[in-house]
Amino acid sequence: MINLKKIPSIDEILTQEEILQLITRYKRDFVVETARTIVAEIREELRSVTEEIDKMVVFNNIVEKIKSKAESSNAGTLQRVINGTGVVLHTNLGRAPLAERAINHMQDIGRSYNNLEMDLDKGERGSRYYHVEDLLIRLTGADAALVVNNNAAAVMLGLTTLAAGKEVIVSRGQLVEIGGAFRIPEVMKLSGARLVEVGTTNKTYVSDYDQAINNDTALLFSAHTSNYQIIGFTSEVSMKELVSLGKEKGLPVFMDLGSGILTTLDDGGLSAEPTVQECVKAGADIITFSGDKMLGGPQAGIIVGKKEYIDRMKKNQLLRALRVDKLILSALEGTLLEYLSGHPRQNIPIIRMLSYSREQMEDRAENLLRLMEARLKDSNTQHAIRLVALEDMIGGGAYPNYKLPGVGVEIEFEDISLEKAAKELRLRNPALVARRQDNKMLISVRTLLPGDEQEIIEMIAGLGDR
């Protein structure tokens, strides 16, 4: 309490040269409010301090904190994060990092006027979906395509268009929760469709679908279980069986693929997921999937399928509420062009990460270890560093329970707690997010982007400097 009288008034603070400079750069009201917030925080801190503190120390501390808070507040809260977790599609870290081609295309379109809804050939209004529809048709083999803002929106639009007020038959074992407490049954109900569950959690047969069909049935629905697995005593209806039944009964088959992939990754052991092309070939009438998962593009809900159904969706008034803007379309177009040019493994980050051989990862991990040991031998903190084998994950609701063999660097801090080190690294810009296990920090090289290694080394070398 003896230090409370040493806290300067707001008027005194505002006369300081450093604060006056802040006022020339930001609104005065913003600086004043920041100063009041910091003074209140310092007052609370000083209430529990028993030793006397010099008045100038208090004053300078307040000024520095005001400057720091003003700068960080004005910089925004979205920032770059280095992903050392080994989880390729880390939902908390923005899922798929974009390909350079997608970023460059987005920048070019974003900084200028563009032909978003203009047919330059005819000189009249055109469709914004034209820019990616032809690419999606060529890449998937579907008759038509459409893009909305995410896969839940794609499912909603499809069901609202084709099944509002009617019944949609789905296996009970496919009624998944897709993250953030959003559930397929709830999305389906919001569309106005009436959900008809068939089979049991672990076993559903084509006869279950057949027996549930009546004059009010609009669709046969299949949700690919890309974010979980039911193992053991199970049976599920194949797409081929469902399509055959749909043709027999004159009903379209709707496939919610969720985490759609356009290229096979068999050499990495990732052959279990059906590709979009395989679903089209199997005869599914409507297929929906995400743009920012296994495709490796921006967040989007992609719909491909038969032209008669896609055309009906394009006329649905709900589409305007779900449509994507020029930046999403340009990033998606740039991503799809990489697939069309035949180089997704080299140029799309998540496909590249999933294609790494063990030898490639060992080389990267050994290089990181060597550089880290050389740099950290003179640092302020003591470390024990070694190479370790890891189990990486795909994440993002894809390939549930599948473990990717990985390699990384393990760091054991000797004079700073792991919790403190991890927090300090998270608060840097860029931030570093890594794994923690048995009081050690684990950094997987699989999810590191070019240039990340050197930044990680400098960040760890600077631990304790703040």
Beta strands, then each sheet from edge to edge (+ up, - down):
strand 1: 81-84
strand 2: 87-89
strand 3: 118-119
strand 4: 124-125
strand 5: 144-148
strand 6: 167-171
strand 7: 194-198
strand 8: 217-223
strand 9: 253-258
strand 10: 286-290
strand 11: 301-305
strand 12: 383-395
strand 13: 403-413
strand 14: 431-437
strand 15: 440-444
sheet 1: 1+ 14+ 15- 13+ 12- 2-
sheet 2: 3+ 4-
sheet 3: 5+ 11- 10+ 9+ 8+ 6+ 7+
end
